[in-house]
Amino acid sequence: MATPDLSGFSSLSSTTEAGEEAQQELAHHLETLRELGPEYNDAVAASLMCSLEPLIDQRIRQVGGQSARNPATNEHQERRKTLALILGFAIPLTAIAGATAGLLAIGLLWVALFIIAIVVTTQSLPYNH
């Protein structure tokens, strides 16, 4: 039996080992489907999914590992969280400062928060490797 034409599956036709393995699995299952006929569509599809699941999981781990190994992204996210936390505290502190000491206290508070934000975002944050 001839090998099925998989040229339409460009996302699977990569030069990686996992891509080649996925392409071989797909070709094998398409050939099996042709041999068995349409009454076995569900069984062949289920078998294909079982065969591709480990490959998909491996690819997800690779992509996830790449972003986890990118310290610039992690540092950016940590700084964003810190700034959000500072702004989260700024709202009630502004209300308290305005109610107790007036406009001067609000100004001093925001200058202090601005300085804290600059210090936090310009320092090098430690990474959790």
Residue pairs with C-beta under 8 A, 6 or more apart in sequence:
1 31
1 34
1 35
3 27
3 31
4 26
4 27
4 30
4 31
4 34
6 12
6 13
6 23
6 26
6 27
7 13
9 23
9 26
12 19
12 22
12 23
12 26
13 19
13 23
14 20
18 55
18 58
18 59
21 55
22 52
22 55
25 48
25 51
25 52
25 55
26 48
26 52
29 44
29 47
29 48
29 51
32 44
32 47
33 40
33 41
33 44
36 43
36 44
67 73
68 74
71 127
74 127
74 128
75 124
75 125
75 127
78 125
79 120
79 121
79 125
82 120
82 121
83 117
83 120
83 121
86 113
86 116
86 117
86 120
89 113
90 109
90 110
90 113
93 109
93 113
94 106
94 109
94 110
97 105
97 106
97 108
97 109
98 105
98 106
